[in-house]
Amino acid sequence: MYSVSKQYNKFYAQCDRCQLLFNKINLQNIDDKERCIFLTGILNVLWQTWNGFWRVYWLAFLYGGKDLSNKKIPFAILPKTTNEIDALSYFLTHDRLRSSPLRAYYQEPTWGDIDFIKKCAVTANNIIPTIKYGDPVLNAFSVVGNVPKHFQTVRNAAVHLCSHGVMDVKRTILQHYLITNINYPTDIAYATEISTSKQAMRLWLDDLKTVIEITSITS
């Protein structure tokens, strides 16, 4: 049975672990490049766990399972009639989320991509219009705004490190943070987000968890 709550607990624990490692790095006497390397690893681990959560979230919708409060989720397709790849192919080809069905796991989309999550929510609503399973997801992202996208942008730029990635960070999200200089995308993790006065890393972790929690509350 697909358990959203179990996957969330894994993500929550990963958030705590990443915050501890982030704090530990702050105390290290290392240069900017080394700091970037360590932070890139932290952000990437968090990103992979975030992706894993949303994959399970939509599988629970398709097959049935348990939500964040351990309440039963009704299935959108008959359970045990298809494997995961077939079920996800059904989901992704519905309402043109994907032009062709999946044939293997490596062909799966980036489940944690913020824009893709929203598209999945709309598709879920179209599959079962009477339940509107996707509405709580759309509502959660509307509440937290663009902060999860900031995290995604920095992670992508750090993992695919190049001048274009740094420029993308500067062009799209730098205006939201108080920072005097940026040599690496991960430098923003230490900056203060203007509207909340929170350190960026802390804000990213809080808002990623908040998205999931609001989704549960409003479902």
N, C-alpha and C positions, 0 to 999 in steps of 0.2 A: 504494500500500500504506500502511495506517495504521501509523504508527510511534509507539509509546508512548515509546521512548527519545528520539526527536527532540523530542517535545512536552515531555518532562521537561527536556531540556537548555534548551529555551526558558524553561521556568518557573524553572529553577535560575538562569539568567542574569538573569532578571527579579528574582529575590530578591536577588541581589548588587547589582543596579542600585538597587533600592529601599533597601537598607541604606546604600549610599553617599549617596543623596539624603537619607535620614533623618539621617545623620551631618552632612551639609552644612547642613541646616536648623538643627541644634543650635547651629551656630556663628554663625548669623545673629542680628542684633539686631532682632528683629521682635516685634510684640505677639501676644497669644494668639489673636486672631481670624485674623491672617495665617498663623500657624503651623498652625491648624486647616485653613485652606484648602489649604495645601501638603500636609499629611499626608493629607487626604481624597483628594487626587489620587493620592498614592503608594499608599494602601490600595486604591483603586478599580482602578488599573492591575494591581496584584498579584491582586486578586479576579478580574478578567476573564481573566487568564492561567491562574489556577487553574481557572476554569470551562472554559476551552478544553482543558486537560489531560484533564479527566474526560469531556468529550464525545468526544474522540479515543479515550480508554481503552475506552469502551463500543462505539464503532464498530469498534475493532480486535477486540473480542470477537465482534461480529456478523459482520464481513466477513473476519476474519483479518488478520494483520499481524505486527508484531514487538514483543516485550515490552521491558522496560527493559534486558535483557541482550542484546537483538537476536536472541533466539531466536524461532522461528516460533510464532505463535499460530494454532491451528486455528479455522476459521470456524464460527459457530453457525448461520448460514443460508447458502444457496448464494450465492456472490459474484457480483456483476455482474447479478443478476436484479432488483434494485431500486435506486433512488437513495437518498441519505442520509436524506431525509425518510421514505420508505417503510420503510427499515430501522429507523429510530428509532421510528416509529409502531408497528411490530411489537413492538419492545422495550418501549415505554411502555404499550401496551395489554395486554401479557402480565401475568398475575397482578394485574390492576387497578391498575397504576401510574398509569394515566391512563384516564379514562372514554371519551375519543374520540380518534381518530387525528389526527396532525398533518397540516396542509395547507400550512403554510409555515414558514420558519425562525423568524419572529418569534413563533410559538406554542410554541417549545421551552421546556422548563422551565429552572429555574436549576440547571445541571449541578453546580455547585460547592457547593450547599447540603448541609451535612453530613448532615442527616437523609435527604435525598433520595439521596445517594450510598449510604448504608446500605440503603435500599430497593432501589436498583438492584442492589446486590450479592446480595440475597436473590432478586431476580427472575432474575439470571444463573444462580444455582444451580438455580432451578426449570426454566429452559430446558434446561440440560444438567446433570442431577443427578450424572452420573458424573464430571464434571470439577470441579465446585464452584469455578468461576472467581471467585465472589464471596467465598469464605472468607478469602483473604489480605487483602482490603479490610476486612472486618469485624474481622479480627485486628489490623490496623494501627491502626485507630481505638480499639480496646480498649487498646492499648499506650500511646498518647499521651494518652488521656483527653479532657477537654473543651477543651483549649487551642485547637484549630482552630475550635471553636464560639465562643470568646471573640473571636477575630479577626473572624469573620463578624458577630458582634453589633456590634462597634465600627465596622466598615466600614459596615454598614447604617445605623446611627444617625448616622454622619458624613455619608453621602451624602444621606440623607433627614432632614436636620437639623431637629429640632423638640424641644420640651420632652419629648414622650413618648419620643423616642429616648434622650435623656439619662437619663430615669427608668428606661428598660428596662436600660440599661447599669448604672446604680446598683443596680437590683433584682436582676439576674441574675449579674453577674460581679465587681462591685466588691469583694466580700469576699475575692476571691482575690489582690488586689493591694495593695501598700503605697502609698498616695497620700493626701495630706492634703486636697486640694481638687480638684474636677472641675467645670470650666465648660463644656468641650466633650468629646464622646466620645473624641476623639483624644488627650486628656490622658493616658489610660491607657497609651498607647504608651511613655511615659517612665517609667511606674511599675515597681516591682519585683514580680515574681510570687512569692508567699509560699513555695510549696513548693520552688521551684528557685533562688530568689535571683537570677534572671535578669531583665534588663530586658525588658519585655513585647514590644517590637518584635522583638528578637533571638530571643526564645522562639517567637513566632508563626512567624517565618521558618523556624527550625530544625524545628519540629514539622510544619509543612506539608510540608517536604521529607522528613522522617522517615516520614510516612504513605506517601508514594510509594515510598520505598526499602524499607520493611518489606514492602509489597505485593509488590515484586519478589522479595525474599529468600525469602518464604514461598510463592511461587507455583510 
